[in-house]
Amino acid sequence: MLASASNAIIIGFNVRPDSRVTDVAEHEGVEIKLYDIIYNVISEMKAAMEGLLEPVYRQVTQGRAEVRQLFKIPKVGTIAGSYVLDGKIARNSQLKLVRDGVVVYDGKILSLKRLKDGAREVAAGFECGIGIDGYNDLRAGDIIESYINEEVERKLF
């Protein structure tokens, strides 16, 4: 009854429940797991506890670009004419806008163009136009850092 009230699972090691206990567990919707090898119990409990851990994300920088010229386009906003310094700038990545060593905006890339054509990514050494989602206060000399959030697998010790 306690397992039913707390939505728990009953774990048995080298035991067998009698028929009355099994009937009550079925009626209350409680799962009973039985094991003969202790290592199986430990590994399954560890996996279940790791599944309860909240995911942790790490920011992985993909590339950096320097804003060299600004273009004002009606109905679109400000486009940053940029030169990719290192790595690559990808259209589906997040970005940080760095001005004088301080992050002034953290958001998403709205558009990425290379020679007036849409591009998925632009590598180091090339120029491109970058549109930033919801931000138009750009200045020449700003640095755009492209990054992705990578999930880090969490483990119990």
N, CA, C and O of each residue as an XYZ file, in Angstrom:
628
protein
N       0.824     -1.198      0.000
C       0.000      0.000      0.000
C       0.872      1.268      0.000
O       0.517      2.272     -0.617
N       2.007      1.208      0.694
C       2.928      2.340      0.705
C       3.508      2.583     -0.689
O       3.646      3.735     -1.101
N       3.847      1.525     -1.418
C       4.355      1.656     -2.786
C       3.300      2.253     -3.698
O       3.629      3.030     -4.595
N       2.058      1.912     -3.491
C       0.967      2.463     -4.296
C       0.805      3.954     -4.045
O       0.594      4.719     -4.986
N       0.898      4.374     -2.797
C       0.714      5.784     -2.448
C       1.846      6.657     -2.978
O       1.628      7.832     -3.273
N       3.057      6.101     -3.104
C       4.202      6.903     -3.535
C       4.659      6.599     -4.957
O       5.736      7.032     -5.366
N       3.844      5.851     -5.720
C       4.185      5.477     -7.090
C       5.562      4.820     -7.176
O       6.362      5.154     -8.050
N       5.832      3.890     -6.270
C       7.126      3.225     -6.190
C       7.082      1.859     -6.867
O       6.015      1.353     -7.215
N       8.245      1.285     -7.041
C       8.409     -0.059     -7.578
C       8.950     -0.921     -6.439
O       9.822     -0.484     -5.688
N       8.450     -2.108     -6.315
C       8.939     -3.035     -5.294
C      10.006     -3.911     -5.936
O       9.794     -4.504     -6.994
N      11.154     -3.978     -5.274
C      12.270     -4.767     -5.774
C      12.502     -5.921     -4.810
O      12.617     -5.727     -3.600
N      12.568     -7.127     -5.369
C      12.828     -8.304     -4.556
C      14.097     -8.986     -5.016
O      14.344     -9.121     -6.214
N      14.912     -9.421     -4.044
C      16.151    -10.120     -4.354
C      16.111    -11.492     -3.688
O      16.055    -11.605     -2.464
N      16.142    -12.528     -4.520
C      16.094    -13.921     -4.063
C      14.860    -14.222     -3.225
O      14.931    -14.996     -2.270
N      13.734    -13.619     -3.574
C      12.460    -13.900     -2.893
C      11.370    -14.062     -3.948
O      11.538    -13.655     -5.098
N      10.250    -14.662     -3.541
C       9.081    -14.783     -4.392
C       7.867    -14.346     -3.577
O       7.656    -14.839     -2.469
N       7.059    -13.414     -4.122
C       5.861    -12.995     -3.385
C       4.781    -14.062     -3.489
O       4.707    -14.792     -4.477
N       3.933    -14.146     -2.445
C       2.833    -15.106     -2.530
C       1.719    -14.525     -3.393
O       1.782    -13.356     -3.775
N       0.731    -15.299     -3.695
C      -0.321    -14.900     -4.643
C      -1.143    -13.726     -4.134
O      -1.593    -12.906     -4.935
N      -1.353    -13.623     -2.825
C      -2.143    -12.518     -2.270
C      -1.423    -11.183     -2.499
O      -2.059    -10.188     -2.846
N      -0.104    -11.159     -2.305
C       0.688     -9.943     -2.513
C       0.667     -9.547     -3.988
O       0.547     -8.368     -4.320
N       0.784    -10.533     -4.862
C       0.755    -10.274     -6.300
C      -0.592     -9.706     -6.731
O      -0.643     -8.799     -7.562
N      -1.678    -10.227     -6.176
C      -3.014     -9.724     -6.510
C      -3.205     -8.281     -6.057
O      -3.749     -7.460     -6.795
N      -2.755     -7.976     -4.842
C      -2.885     -6.603     -4.330
C      -2.038     -5.650     -5.177
O      -2.477     -4.542     -5.486
N      -0.829     -6.074     -5.552
C       0.038     -5.222     -6.374
C      -0.590     -4.953     -7.731
O      -0.536     -3.823     -8.217
N      -1.176     -5.950     -8.345
C      -1.864     -5.751     -9.630
C      -3.039     -4.806     -9.486
O      -3.239     -3.920    -10.316
N      -3.821     -4.999     -8.421
C      -5.007     -4.158     -8.189
C      -4.617     -2.702     -7.964
O      -5.316     -1.796     -8.419
N      -3.508     -2.472     -7.266
C      -3.059     -1.106     -6.953
C      -2.174     -0.511     -8.057
O      -1.842      0.674     -8.008
N      -1.791     -1.323     -9.048
C      -0.955     -0.831    -10.141
C       0.506     -0.667     -9.755
O       1.188      0.214    -10.278
N       0.998     -1.509     -8.840
C       2.379     -1.450     -8.383
C       3.176     -2.527     -9.111
O       2.755     -3.681     -9.192
N       4.330     -2.135     -9.637
C       5.189     -3.074    -10.347
C       6.130     -3.763     -9.366
O       6.716     -3.111     -8.501
N       6.273     -5.068     -9.496
C       7.192     -5.844     -8.672
C       8.269     -6.403     -9.588
O       7.977     -7.080    -10.574
N       9.531     -6.106     -9.245
C      10.657     -6.619    -10.026
C      11.450     -7.567     -9.135
O      11.807     -7.235     -8.005
N      11.714     -8.745     -9.668
C      12.418     -9.773     -8.920
C      13.762    -10.071     -9.576
O      13.862    -10.153    -10.800
N      14.796    -10.232     -8.747
C      16.146    -10.456     -9.249
C      16.792    -11.614     -8.500
O      16.478    -11.883     -7.341
N      17.713    -12.299     -9.201
C      18.500    -13.364     -8.591
C      19.976    -12.978     -8.508
O      20.734    -13.600     -7.764
N      20.391    -11.963     -9.261
C      21.792    -11.547     -9.289
C      21.866    -10.095     -8.827
O      21.205     -9.224     -9.394
N      22.662     -9.837     -7.806
C      22.728     -8.508     -7.179
C      23.256     -7.454     -8.150
O      22.843     -6.296     -8.079
N      24.154     -7.828     -9.048
C      24.703     -6.853     -9.991
C      23.625     -6.336    -10.947
O      23.683     -5.184    -11.378
N      22.650     -7.175    -11.279
C      21.538     -6.718    -12.121
C      20.688     -5.686    -11.395
O      20.220     -4.724    -12.004
N      20.486     -5.883    -10.098
C      19.724     -4.919     -9.292
C      20.456     -3.586     -9.269
O      19.857     -2.536     -9.500
N      21.752     -3.632     -8.990
C      22.543     -2.404     -8.877
C      22.576     -1.655    -10.206
O      22.380     -0.440    -10.228
N      22.820     -2.355    -11.313
C      22.919     -1.667    -12.604
C      21.579     -1.084    -13.031
O      21.543      0.000    -13.613
N      20.474     -1.776    -12.757
C      19.168     -1.233    -13.133
C      18.780     -0.034    -12.268
O      18.178      0.916    -12.769
N      19.111     -0.064    -10.997
C      18.820      1.078    -10.116
C      19.669      2.289    -10.503
O      19.191      3.423    -10.499
N      20.928      2.031    -10.834
C      21.804      3.127    -11.266
C      21.274      3.757    -12.549
O      21.251      4.982    -12.669
N      20.849      2.938    -13.509
C      20.303      3.456    -14.773
C      19.016      4.239    -14.523
O      18.785      5.271    -15.153
N      18.184      3.756    -13.614
C      16.938      4.469    -13.309
C      17.222      5.807    -12.641
O      16.553      6.797    -12.938
N      18.194      5.856    -11.754
C      18.528      7.109    -11.079
C      19.179      8.092    -12.048
O      18.933      9.294    -11.948
N      20.008      7.614    -12.987
C      20.603      8.501    -13.982
C      19.546      9.083    -14.907
O      19.686     10.204    -15.395
N      18.478      8.310    -15.146
C      17.385      8.802    -15.973
C      16.623      9.938    -15.322
O      15.966     10.715    -16.015
N      16.697     10.051    -14.002
C      16.013     11.120    -13.280
C      16.818     12.413    -13.245
O      16.281     13.466    -12.902
N      18.109     12.344    -13.599
C      18.948     13.539    -13.564
C      18.550     14.506    -14.676
O      18.250     14.094    -15.797
N      18.550     15.781    -14.353
C      18.263     16.815    -15.341
C      19.440     16.917    -16.313
O      20.590     16.785    -15.895
N      19.177     17.146    -17.593
C      20.285     17.263    -18.540
C      21.092     18.542    -18.304
O      20.560     19.562    -17.866
N      22.374     18.457    -18.603
C      23.271     19.602    -18.494
C      23.779     19.905    -19.894
O      24.140     18.995    -20.641
N      23.808     21.193    -20.251
C      24.249     21.598    -21.581
C      25.545     22.387    -21.487
O      25.765     23.145    -20.543
N      26.396     22.191    -22.483
C      27.672     22.879    -22.562
C      27.697     23.641    -23.881
O      27.284     23.114    -24.914
N      28.181     24.877    -23.847
C      28.271     25.676    -25.067
C      29.582     25.369    -25.778
O      30.665     25.507    -25.209
N      29.461     24.947    -27.045
C      30.633     24.642    -27.863
C      30.728     25.701    -28.960
O      29.848     25.801    -29.815
N      31.795     26.482    -28.927
C      31.985     27.541    -29.918
C      32.358     26.928    -31.255
O      33.264     26.101    -31.349
N      31.631     27.356    -32.301
C      31.908     26.846    -33.643
C      32.783     27.788    -34.444
O      33.612     27.341    -35.237
N      32.610     29.090    -34.248
C      33.405     30.042    -35.016
C      33.179     31.469    -34.566
O      32.292     31.754    -33.761
N      34.014     32.375    -35.109
C      33.908     33.797    -34.796
C      33.975     34.603    -36.093
O      34.719     34.278    -37.018
N      33.176     35.655    -36.123
C      33.176     36.548    -37.288
C      33.225     37.997    -36.800
O      32.668     38.334    -35.755
N      33.898     38.841    -37.573
C      33.976     40.255    -37.241
C      33.038     41.041    -38.150
O      33.046     40.865    -39.368
N      32.229     41.909    -37.543
C      31.322     42.764    -38.310
C      32.153     43.883    -38.924
O      32.822     44.641    -38.221
N      32.094     43.972    -40.269
C      32.892     44.990    -40.963
C      32.041     46.122    -41.521
O      32.485     47.269    -41.576
N      30.811     45.798    -41.938
C      29.942     46.820    -42.527
C      28.490     46.465    -42.210
O      28.140     45.291    -42.086
N      27.656     47.485    -42.083
C      26.244     47.271    -41.776
C      25.387     47.650    -42.971
O      25.656     48.630    -43.666
N      24.347     46.853    -43.196
C      23.415     47.104    -44.285
C      22.014     47.175    -43.703
O      21.553     46.246    -43.040
N      21.340     48.297    -43.962
C      19.958     48.467    -43.497
C      19.037     48.049    -44.635
O      19.065     48.642    -45.714
N      18.222     47.027    -44.392
C      17.309     46.520    -45.403
C      15.888     46.699    -44.886
O      15.562     46.223    -43.799
N      15.031     47.384    -45.659
C      13.660     47.599    -45.220
C      12.926     46.264    -45.007
O      13.129     45.312    -45.761
N      12.095     46.206    -43.998
C      11.270     45.051    -43.633
C      12.077     43.856    -43.130
O      11.497     42.839    -42.751
N      13.410     43.965    -43.122
C      14.249     42.873    -42.626
C      15.022     43.317    -41.397
O      15.094     42.589    -40.407
N      15.600     44.512    -41.458
C      16.395     45.021    -40.353
C      17.834     45.224    -40.761
O      18.128     45.443    -41.937
N      18.727     45.153    -39.803
C      20.142     45.378    -40.048
C      20.842     44.048    -40.304
O      20.678     43.086    -39.553
N      21.622     44.016    -41.373
C      22.411     42.841    -41.726
C      23.883     43.185    -41.476
O      24.362     44.247    -41.874
N      24.578     42.279    -40.818
C      25.988     42.490    -40.506
C      26.848     41.891    -41.612
O      26.917     40.671    -41.760
N      27.497     42.743    -42.381
C      28.476     42.277    -43.356
C      29.716     41.863    -42.588
O      30.395     42.712    -42.010
N      30.020     40.590    -42.571
C      31.034     40.063    -41.657
C      32.104     39.261    -42.381
O      31.906     38.785    -43.499
N      33.240     39.127    -41.713
C      34.346     38.302    -42.184
C      34.577     37.220    -41.128
O      34.792     37.526    -39.956
N      34.532     35.954    -41.550
C      34.689     34.844    -40.611
C      36.173     34.710    -40.265
O      37.001     34.426    -41.130
N      36.489     34.915    -39.000
C      37.881     34.885    -38.538
C      38.397     33.464    -38.340
O      39.496     33.132    -38.784
N      37.611     32.635    -37.679
C      38.029     31.254    -37.463
C      36.805     30.360    -37.300
O      35.721     30.829    -36.954
N      36.992     29.066    -37.553
C      35.897     28.109    -37.435
C      34.903     28.281    -38.561
O      35.281     28.495    -39.713
N      33.629     28.186    -38.219
C      32.569     28.371    -39.203
C      31.354     28.983    -38.524
O      31.152     28.829    -37.319
N      30.563     29.671    -39.306
C      29.304     30.228    -38.839
C      28.200     29.416    -39.514
O      28.124     29.373    -40.742
N      27.347     28.775    -38.719
C      26.271     27.948    -39.253
C      24.932     28.626    -39.002
O      24.730     29.262    -37.968
N      24.017     28.484    -39.963
C      22.724     29.146    -39.875
C      21.877     28.647    -38.709
O      21.114     29.427    -38.138
N      21.986     27.374    -38.341
C      21.127     26.829    -37.296
C      21.721     26.954    -35.895
O      21.219     26.333    -34.958
N      22.773     27.741    -35.737
C      23.427     27.849    -34.434
C      22.960     29.090    -33.667
O      22.303     29.974    -34.216
N      23.312     29.124    -32.412
C      23.078     30.285    -31.561
C      24.250     31.241    -31.758
O      25.267     30.871    -32.345
N      24.106     32.471    -31.265
C      25.209     33.414    -31.374
C      25.288     34.308    -30.159
O      24.303     34.549    -29.461
N      26.497     34.791    -29.931
C      26.738     35.819    -28.924
C      27.361     36.995    -29.649
O      28.285     36.829    -30.445
N      26.852     38.180    -29.371
C      27.403     39.394    -29.951
C      28.302     40.033    -28.895
O      27.838     40.426    -27.825
N      29.597     40.130    -29.211
C      30.585     40.633    -28.258
C      31.056     42.001    -28.720
O      31.501     42.171    -29.855
N      30.950     42.980    -27.816
C      31.401     44.346    -28.113
C      32.349     44.778    -26.998
O      31.954     44.835    -25.834
N      33.576     45.076    -27.344
C      34.605     45.488    -26.381
C      34.783     44.457    -25.268
O      34.958     44.821    -24.105
N      34.739     43.172    -25.622
C      34.967     42.103    -24.652
C      33.774     41.769    -23.779
O      33.892     40.944    -22.874
N      32.624     42.388    -24.026
C      31.423     42.155    -23.218
C      30.329     41.604    -24.130
O      30.096     42.126    -25.220
N      29.663     40.546    -23.675
C      28.546     39.986    -24.441
C      27.353     40.921    -24.295
O      26.844     41.118    -23.191
N      26.903     41.506    -25.424
C      25.778     42.438    -25.378
C      24.473     41.800    -25.831
O      23.397     42.343    -25.580
N      24.560     40.645    -26.500
C      23.343     39.970    -26.952
C      23.629     38.485    -27.128
O      24.692     38.090    -27.607
N      22.669     37.683    -26.734
C      22.741     36.235    -26.908
C      21.442     35.818    -27.570
O      20.370     35.981    -26.987
N      21.522     35.282    -28.777
C      20.300     34.941    -29.508
C      20.547     33.933    -30.604
O      21.410     33.062    -30.495
N      19.773     34.070    -31.662
C      19.791     33.103    -32.748
C      20.080     33.806    -34.071
O      19.727     34.970    -34.263
N      20.730     33.076    -34.982
C      20.984     33.605    -36.322
C      19.694     33.500    -37.121
O      19.119     32.418    -37.240
N      19.244     34.617    -37.666
C      18.012     34.647    -38.453
C      18.290     34.281    -39.909
O      17.542     33.513    -40.515
N      19.363     34.830    -40.463
C      19.700     34.527    -41.855
C      21.210     34.558    -42.035
O      21.932     35.264    -41.330
N      21.663     33.763    -43.008
C      23.089     33.700    -43.323
C      23.207     33.654    -44.838
O      22.659     32.761    -45.486
N      23.932     34.629    -45.405
C      24.070     34.694    -46.864
C      25.530     34.839    -47.243
O      26.334     35.466    -46.554
N      25.826     34.229    -48.372
C      27.168     34.335    -48.964
C      26.977     34.724    -50.421
O      26.380     33.962    -51.181
N      27.465     35.887    -50.831
C      27.305     36.399    -52.194
C      25.841     36.428    -52.627
O      25.501     35.951    -53.710
N      24.992     36.979    -51.796
C      23.549     37.158    -52.050
C      22.760     35.860    -52.122
O      21.562     35.894    -52.405
N      23.389     34.723    -51.877
C      22.688     33.440    -51.857
C      22.643     32.926    -50.420
O      23.580     33.130    -49.648
N      21.558     32.266    -50.077
C      21.451     31.676    -48.753
C      22.516     30.602    -48.557
O      22.846     29.876    -49.494
N      23.052     30.500    -47.350
C      24.097     29.512    -47.066
C      23.785     28.806    -45.756
O      23.242     29.404    -44.827
N      24.133     27.538    -45.694
C      23.972     26.792    -44.438
C      25.091     27.119    -43.465
O      24.870     27.242    -42.260
N      26.299     27.259    -44.005
C      27.439     27.631    -43.178
C      28.479     28.332    -44.023
O      28.550     28.143    -45.238
N      29.291     29.150    -43.357
C      30.365     29.884    -44.021
C      31.644     29.630    -43.225
O      31.678     29.828    -42.010
N      32.690     29.191    -43.917
C      33.947     28.820    -43.267
C      34.858     30.029    -43.077
O      34.594     31.112    -43.599
N      35.928     29.823    -42.324
C      36.906     30.878    -42.040
C      37.533     31.390    -43.332
O      37.802     30.625    -44.258
N      37.760     32.700    -43.373
C      38.386     33.317    -44.535
C      37.403     33.839    -45.559
O      37.821     34.425    -46.557
N      36.109     33.649    -45.348
C      35.098     34.132    -46.287
C      34.253     35.223    -45.652
O      34.170     35.343    -44.430
N      33.621     36.023    -46.524
C      32.719     37.068    -46.066
C      31.292     36.582    -46.175
O      30.980     35.728    -47.005
N      30.421     37.127    -45.333
C      29.016     36.721    -45.343
C      28.161     37.826    -44.749
O      28.666     38.771    -44.143
N      26.862     37.687    -44.936
C      25.897     38.582    -44.320
C      25.121     37.815    -43.265
O      24.581     36.743    -43.540
N      25.067     38.358    -42.064
C      24.405     37.686    -40.951
C      23.269     38.551    -40.438
O      23.472     39.704    -40.059
N      22.073     37.982    -40.431
C      20.924     38.642    -39.832
C      20.677     38.038    -38.465
O      20.656     36.817    -38.312
N      20.487     38.901    -37.464
C      20.307     38.438    -36.089
C      18.840     38.582    -35.707
O      18.226     39.626    -35.925
N      18.296     37.523    -35.140
C      16.882     37.485    -34.771
C      16.599     38.424    -33.601
O      17.074     38.197    -32.489
N      15.825     39.477    -33.854
C      15.372     40.382    -32.805
C      16.399     41.370    -32.301
O      16.232     41.901    -31.203
N      17.449     41.642    -33.047
C      18.472     42.582    -32.590
C      19.028     43.345    -33.783
O      19.459     42.742    -34.766
N      19.018     44.670    -33.698
C      19.487     45.496    -34.805
C      20.568     46.494    -34.398
O      21.063     47.222    -35.258
N      20.951     46.557    -33.132
C      21.938     47.532    -32.661
C      23.343     46.995    -32.862
O      24.056     46.721    -31.896
N      23.734     46.847    -34.105
C      25.060     46.333    -34.445
C      26.003     47.485    -34.750
O      25.572     48.569    -35.142
N      27.306     47.237    -34.565
C      28.317     48.233    -34.893
C      29.491     47.547    -35.570
O      29.766     46.373    -35.322
N      30.169     48.278    -36.415
C      31.376     47.744    -37.048
C      32.404     47.461    -35.956
O      32.599     48.270    -35.048
N      33.055     46.309    -36.055
C      34.035     45.916    -35.047
C      33.488     44.929    -34.029
O      34.257     44.347    -33.264
N      32.174     44.729    -34.005
C      31.584     43.727    -33.111
C      32.039     42.335    -33.546
O      32.326     42.104    -34.721
N      32.101     41.430    -32.604
C      32.464     40.044    -32.885
C      31.222     39.176    -32.670
O      30.558     39.270    -31.638
N      30.924     38.339    -33.648
C      29.815     37.400    -33.557
C      30.416     36.013    -33.319
O      31.172     35.501    -34.145
N      30.066     35.416    -32.177
C      30.528     34.069    -31.847
C      29.378     33.098    -32.054
O      28.316     33.238    -31.447
N      29.596     32.125    -32.904
C      28.596     31.103    -33.193
C      28.849     29.906    -32.274
O      29.987     29.462    -32.121
N      27.769     29.384    -31.657
C      27.934     28.228    -30.774
C      26.702     27.339    -30.829
O      25.634     27.751    -31.282
N      26.875     26.121    -30.359
C      25.749     25.208    -30.201
C      25.735     24.715    -28.759
O      26.775     24.675    -28.101
N      24.567     24.345    -28.276
C      24.431     23.758    -26.952
C      24.500     22.248    -27.097
O      23.664     21.639    -27.764
N      25.495     21.656    -26.473
C      25.712     20.217    -26.556
C      25.336     19.599    -25.209
O      25.784     20.057    -24.157
N      24.514     18.558    -25.255
C      24.098     17.904    -24.006
C      25.227     17.025    -23.478
O      25.813     16.231    -24.214
N      25.520     17.182    -22.192
C      26.552     16.409    -21.540
C      25.866     15.254    -20.803
O      24.948     15.464    -20.010
N      26.325     14.049    -21.078
C      25.730     12.878    -20.440
C      26.120     12.872    -18.965
O      27.296     12.986    -18.617
N      25.105     12.737    -18.100
C      25.352     12.743    -16.663
C      25.421     11.324    -16.148
O      24.635     10.466    -16.551
N      26.357     11.082    -15.261
C      26.567      9.765    -14.682
C      26.596      9.871    -13.160
O      27.014     10.881    -12.594
N      26.141      8.804    -12.521
C      26.327      8.686    -11.088
C      27.685      8.060    -10.843
O      28.194      7.328    -11.692
N      28.259      8.332     -9.726
C      29.584      7.780     -9.419
C      29.493      6.346     -8.973
O      30.513      5.726     -8.675
